[in-house]
């Protein structure tokens, strides 16, 4: 099996509309891309109602897979871009990934053979 560097998953949950500036900042810090999933949610600071019906604010969930040596720099950029150090702005957390496949460009950069596993 081709050995590639360890990766982390940065999961960021923010109000809808904030994701583009977060992705731009994470790319400038070394991330190569992200996946945005629309969601709904409610935090302790969000208790809005319309005609007595609770409103669940729209959110964006951003998945960023990053080489682990870049995690801190990218996470810092996400925190700054999303103002995540302030209440009611969002949350981000990091998960260590056990295996990652599909990063063929990285395998080639490292001089490894991406076809090796299929032989």
N, C-alpha and C positions, 0 to 999 in steps of 0.2 A: 504494500500500500504506500502511495506517495505521502511523505511526511511534509506537512505545511505548518507554518507557525500557528501558535494558539490564537484563538479568537474569542472575543466577548460580544455579547448582544447588549446594546444600550436600548432600553425601552423608555420612551418619553411619552407622557400623556399630557396634552395641553388643550386649551380652548381652540375650537375650529378657527382657522385663519392664521394661527401662529406658526404653523408647521413650516411654511416656506422660508421664513427667516432663520428658523432653527436648522433646517437642512443646509441652507447656504453657509451658516457659521460652522457647522460640523464638517462640511466639505472643505472649507478654508483651513480647518484644523487638521485635515488629513483623512477624513472619511471619504469613501469612494461612491457612496450612494445611500439610499434609504428607501424604506417602504412605508407608505402612509395608509392607515386603515381608519375609516370613519367610525365613530362610536358615540354612545351617549353615556353620561354618567353624572354622578352627583357627589360633591364633596361637602365637608362640614360648613363651608362658607357659601354654599349655593342653596338657598331656600326660597327661590322665587316661585310665585304662583300667579296664575291668570284665571280669574273667576273661580278661585278656590281649588283649581286643579294644579298640582305640582308640575313645574316645568323641568324637564331633564335636559340640561344644556348639552349642545353638540360638542364633541371632542374629536381630536385627531390622536391616534396612536402611531408613533413613529418607531420603526424598528431599524436600528443601525448596527450592522455587523462590522466589527472593527478588529484589526490585529491588536492583541492585548498590550503591546508596547505603546500603542497610540491612544488607549482608552482614556487615560486621565486628561490628556490635552483636548480630546474631542468632547468629553463630558464637561470640562470647564467651559468650552465654547457654547455648549448647549445650555448650561446654567445661565451664562451671561445673556445669550440671545433670547432666552425665554423668561428672563427675570425670575428664575425658579427659587431664588433665595427670598422671595416675597410671598406672603400668604395668597392663596387662591389663584395662583398662576399656573400650576401644574406640578408634575412629579417626574422624576427620572430615576431609573435604577439599572444596575448592570448584572447580567448573568454570564457566568463562564460557560462557554460552549465546549462540549466534549469532542464533537467532530463537525467539520464543515466541508461540504463538497460544492463544486460548481464555481470555484474561484480559479479557473484555468489560467487567467492572466497572471495571477500570483505564482502559480506553479511554474509557468514559463519564465517569469522574472528570476526565479530562484535556480533556473537551469535544470529543473527536473522534467521528466518525461510524463506529460499528462495521459498518454496512452498506455503507460506501464501497467496500470491496474486492469486493463482490459485484455492483456495478453495471457 
